[in-house]
Amino acid sequence: MTDFVLKELRLRHATLDLKAERLRTEWRTVPATGPRAAALGRQVKEIQAQADNYAALIEAAEAM
């Protein structure tokens, strides 16, 4: 992979990781029994999974 592609992957990973962290912070401040907490929890898991996928791609690309 080119250097540009690796930088793009790192940027997307960092962006998703930051978004997940922001949502996680918001999730911690809402009442745990509310529907908003459940929705935020799902969003955090989905976004973190996407960020982890980018991290795996970056790792695989750097191993080449």
C-alpha positions as a printed Julia matrix, in Angstrom:
64×3 Matrix{Float64}:
   0.0    0.0    0.0
   1.09   3.5   -0.65
   1.99   5.93   2.08
  -1.07   8.01   1.25
  -3.41   5.04   1.74
  -1.84   4.23   5.1
  -2.24   7.82   6.22
  -5.89   7.76   5.13
  -6.49   4.54   7.08
  -4.84   6.02  10.17
  -6.95   9.16   9.87
 -10.18   7.17   9.58
  -9.17   5.0   12.54
  -8.35   8.03  14.68
 -11.59   9.77  13.69
 -13.72   6.76  14.58
 -11.82   6.18  17.81
 -12.37   9.79  18.84
 -16.05   9.62  17.94
 -16.46   6.45  19.99
 -14.74   8.07  22.95
 -16.98  11.13  22.78
 -20.1    8.98  22.62
 -18.79   6.84  25.48
 -18.38   9.97  27.59
 -21.94  11.05  26.77
 -23.2    7.51  27.43
 -21.72   7.62  30.94
 -23.65  10.78  31.78
 -27.17   9.64  30.82
 -29.37   7.61  33.18
 -28.52   3.92  32.8
 -32.12   2.77  32.58
 -33.2    5.09  29.78
 -33.59   4.19  26.13
 -30.98   6.83  25.23
 -28.34   4.9   27.18
 -29.11   1.72  25.28
 -28.95   3.5   21.93
 -25.68   5.2   22.81
 -24.22   1.91  24.0
 -25.04   0.28  20.67
 -23.55   3.2   18.76
 -20.36   3.05  20.8
 -19.98  -0.68  20.15
 -20.58  -0.29  16.41
 -18.19   2.61  16.01
 -15.52   0.95  18.14
 -15.84  -2.19  16.0
 -15.29  -0.1   12.87
 -12.24   1.54  14.44
 -10.88  -1.89  15.4
 -11.36  -3.05  11.8
  -9.31  -0.1   10.56
  -6.63  -0.9   13.14
  -6.46  -4.47  11.83
  -6.18  -3.2    8.26
  -3.36  -0.86   9.23
  -1.56  -3.67  11.04
  -1.89  -5.98   8.04
  -0.72  -3.27   5.63
   2.33  -2.46   7.75
   3.25  -6.14   7.94
   3.53  -6.31   4.15
